[in-house]
């Protein structure tokens, strides 16, 4: 998304950007503290910062029929999950909210055969069942016996089988079957106090960088290798196209509906605060 911006090959409207590379759980925490002017954020964390930050119209990562995955070292069914320890990449992540909704809602009538059967008990997963682990250490946590199941995000969604793990559920596929919508995972927020002129200029710069990245993916691949853990160029290309695409350029109506549905379900279940109005820059 921001390769072009980092290299200074797109206009910035007079703004100067300092690039900070941190995992999404850390960024969620920093946005909650108000540390950053612009940041990637999990959509699940947006209700906590809605007073001070607005969602930029570009930069989203949505899983359209795919997303965070539950895996284990031995074959398991979704009905085996009760009582097991699940390693998660952070309690502020959208992956964790999707998991909690999955465990609470089970299989919807529209998603026959996905997730829990309708008769399965709900509410059996206490907080003690979840073990917070940095996203890039979840495979290790499973191998070391610190958890029974892992909630995998980022490139682990493509490398889990090669690493010796078995798929239990793809939460993005489950969500798509039940709602017909992409699963909203991450977006970009900007501090409202920066003012309208700065916000417009920042949005334009980020949009230009994203469009440049999509138009010059092959040129960027060598630079991406340093961030792609255990990934070939082909897998890196596949992963980028999964999460940097049309939804990244602009949410579109389906993307906006997906965010509203995701956050409203989370609030209805009592997992996140309710948001009266989701503020999209430029809307």
C-alpha positions in Angstrom: 0.0 0.0 0.0 2.6 2.5 1.0 5.7 1.4 -0.9 5.4 4.4 -3.2 4.8 6.8 -0.3 7.8 5.5 1.5 10.0 6.0 -1.6 8.7 9.5 -2.3 7.4 8.7 -5.8 3.9 10.1 -5.2 2.9 13.7 -4.3 2.2 14.4 -0.6 0.5 17.8 -0.8 3.3 19.3 1.3 2.9 16.7 4.1 5.9 14.8 5.6 5.2 11.2 6.6 7.2 9.2 9.2 6.7 5.5 8.6 6.4 3.2 11.6 6.3 -0.6 11.2 4.6 -2.4 14.1 2.2 -5.2 14.4 -1.5 -4.4 14.4 -2.2 -5.1 18.1 0.5 -2.6 19.0 -0.9 0.0 16.6 -4.4 -0.5 18.0 -3.1 0.2 21.5 -1.2 3.3 20.3 -4.2 4.7 18.5 -6.3 4.2 21.7 -3.6 6.3 23.5 -3.7 8.9 20.8 -0.1 8.5 19.9 -0.4 8.6 16.1 -1.9 11.0 13.6 -2.6 8.3 10.9 -2.5 4.6 11.6 -3.6 1.2 10.4 -6.2 -0.1 12.8 -8.4 -3.1 13.3 -12.0 -2.3 12.5 -12.8 -4.0 15.8 -10.9 -1.3 17.6 -12.5 1.7 15.8 -15.4 2.0 18.3 -12.9 2.8 21.0 -11.4 5.8 19.1 -14.4 7.1 17.2 -14.4 10.4 19.1 -10.9 11.4 18.0 -10.4 9.5 14.7 -12.2 9.1 11.4 -11.8 6.3 8.9 -9.9 7.2 5.7 -11.6 6.2 2.5 -8.7 4.0 1.3 -6.3 1.5 2.8 -8.8 -1.2 3.9 -8.0 -4.9 4.0 -11.1 -7.1 3.6 -11.3 -10.8 3.2 -13.8 -11.5 0.4 -14.6 -15.1 1.2 -11.4 -15.7 3.1 -9.7 -14.4 6.2 -8.2 -15.4 9.6 -8.0 -19.1 10.0 -8.2 -21.5 12.9 -5.6 -24.2 12.7 -4.1 -26.9 14.8 -1.3 -29.5 14.7 -3.8 -32.4 14.5 -7.0 -32.6 12.5 -10.0 -31.1 14.4 -13.6 -30.2 13.7 -15.2 -27.0 14.8 -17.3 -29.0 17.2 -14.0 -30.0 18.9 -13.2 -26.4 20.0 -15.0 -26.3 23.3 -12.6 -26.2 26.2 -9.5 -25.8 24.0 -6.9 -23.0 24.4 -6.9 -20.7 21.4 -3.8 -18.6 20.7 -5.0 -15.2 19.4 -2.9 -12.3 17.8 -4.4 -9.7 20.2 -7.8 -8.9 21.9 -8.1 -5.7 19.9 -7.9 -7.3 16.5 -10.7 -7.9 14.1 -9.6 -11.5 13.8 -10.5 -11.9 17.5 -13.8 -10.2 17.2 -14.6 -12.4 14.2 -13.7 -15.5 16.3 -15.9 -14.4 19.2 -18.8 -13.9 16.8 -18.2 -17.3 15.3 -18.1 -19.0 18.6 -21.2 -17.1 19.8 -23.3 -17.3 16.7 -22.3 -20.6 15.3 -23.7 -21.7 12.0 -26.3 -19.3 10.6 -29.2 -20.7 8.4 -27.5 -19.2 5.3 -24.2 -20.8 6.2 -25.2 -24.4 6.4 -22.3 -26.7 7.1 -20.0 -23.8 8.1 -19.1 -23.4 11.8 -21.0 -24.9 14.6 -24.3 -26.7 13.9 -27.3 -24.7 15.1 -27.8 -27.0 18.1 -24.3 -26.5 19.5 -24.1 -24.8 22.9 -23.1 -21.1 23.0 -21.2 -19.0 25.4 -18.8 -21.8 26.4 -15.6 -19.9 25.6 -14.4 -18.0 28.7 -11.6 -15.4 28.5 -9.3 -17.9 30.0 -9.6 -20.0 26.8 -7.7 -17.3 24.9 -3.9 -17.0 25.0 -2.5 -13.7 23.5 0.5 -14.4 21.4 2.3 -12.1 18.8 0.9 -13.1 15.5 4.3 -14.3 14.2 4.7 -16.6 17.2 1.4 -18.5 17.1 2.8 -21.5 15.1 5.6 -21.7 17.8 3.0 -21.5 20.6 1.1 -24.5 19.1 4.3 -26.5 18.7 5.4 -25.7 22.3 2.0 -26.8 23.7 1.1 -23.4 24.9 -2.2 -23.5 23.0 -4.3 -26.1 21.2 -5.6 -24.0 18.4 -4.2 -20.9 16.6 -6.0 -18.0 15.1 -3.8 -17.2 12.1 -3.6 -13.8 10.4 -1.3 -12.3 7.7 0.9 -14.6 5.7 0.2 -17.6 8.0 -3.1 -17.9 6.2 -1.1 -19.2 3.2 1.7 -21.0 4.9 0.0 -23.0 7.6 -0.3 -26.2 5.6 3.4 -26.2 4.6 4.2 -25.6 8.3 2.4 -28.8 9.3 -1.0 -27.4 10.5 -4.5 -28.4 9.7 -7.4 -26.1 8.9 -10.4 -26.1 11.2 -12.2 -23.0 9.9 -11.7 -20.0 7.6 -13.5 -17.2 9.4 -13.7 -15.1 6.2 -15.5 -17.9 4.4 -17.8 -18.4 7.4 -18.7 -14.7 7.4 -19.2 -14.5 3.7 -21.6 -17.5 3.8 -23.7 -16.0 6.5 -23.8 -12.3 5.3 -22.8 -12.3 1.7 -20.3 -9.6 2.6 -16.5 -9.4 2.8 -15.0 -9.6 6.3 -13.6 -6.2 7.3 -10.3 -6.6 9.0 -8.2 -3.4 8.9 -8.4 0.1 7.8 -6.7 3.4 8.2 -7.7 6.2 10.6 -6.7 9.8 10.8 -6.9 12.2 13.8 -9.9 14.6 13.3 -8.0 17.5 15.0 -5.6 17.7 12.1 -8.3 19.7 10.3 -10.1 19.3 6.9 -7.2 20.5 4.7 -4.6 18.2 6.2 -7.0 15.3 6.2 -7.8 15.8 2.5 -4.1 16.0 1.6 -3.3 12.9 3.6 -6.1 10.9 2.0 -5.0 12.0 -1.5 -1.4 10.9 -0.7 -2.4 7.6 0.6 -4.7 6.9 -2.2 -2.0 7.8 -4.8 0.4 5.4 -3.1 -2.1 2.6 -3.1 -3.0 3.1 -6.7 0.7 3.2 -7.6 1.3 0.0 -5.7 -1.4 -1.8 -7.6 -0.1 -0.6 -10.9 3.5 -1.6 -10.1 3.2 -4.7 -8.1 5.9 -6.6 -9.9 8.4 -3.8 -9.4 7.6 -3.7 -5.6 8.0 -7.5 -5.1 11.7 -7.4 -4.5 11.2 -4.8 -1.8 8.5 -6.8 -0.2 10.7 -9.9 0.3 12.1 -8.5 3.5 8.6 -8.5 5.1 7.4 -11.8 3.7 8.2 -14.5 6.2 8.8 -17.9 4.6 7.1 -16.7 1.4 8.0 -17.2 -2.2 7.4 -14.5 -4.7 4.3 -16.3 -5.9 2.9 -16.6 -2.4 3.7 -12.9 -1.7 2.0 -11.9 -4.9 -1.1 -14.0 -4.0 -1.2 -12.5 -0.5 -0.9 -8.9 -1.7 -3.7 -9.4 -4.1 -5.9 -10.9 -1.4 -5.7 -7.8 0.8 -4.7 -4.9 -1.5 -7.4 -4.7 -4.2 -10.5 -2.7 -5.1 -11.7 -2.5 -1.5 -8.3 -1.0 -0.6 -8.8 1.8 -3.2 -12.2 2.5 -1.9 -14.6 0.6 0.5 -17.5 0.9 -2.0 -21.0 0.3 -0.8 -20.4 -3.4 0.0 -17.4 -2.5 2.1 -19.2 0.1 4.1 -22.1 -2.3 4.7 -19.7 -4.9 5.8 -18.1 -2.6 8.4 -21.5 -1.5 9.7 -22.6 -5.2 9.9 -19.4 -6.3 11.6 -19.5 -3.6 14.2 -23.2 -3.8 14.9 -23.0 -7.5 15.5 -20.1 -7.1 17.8 -21.9 -4.4 19.8 -25.1 -6.5 19.9 -23.1 -9.4 21.4 -21.6 -7.1 24.0 -18.0 -7.6 22.6 -17.4 -3.9 21.6 -19.0 -0.6 22.3 -21.8 0.5 20.0 -21.0 3.2 17.5 -23.8 5.7 16.8 -22.2 6.9 13.5 -19.3 5.4 11.6 -17.5 8.4 10.2 -15.9 7.9 6.8 -13.7 10.7 5.5 -15.3 12.3 2.4 -18.7 10.9 3.0 
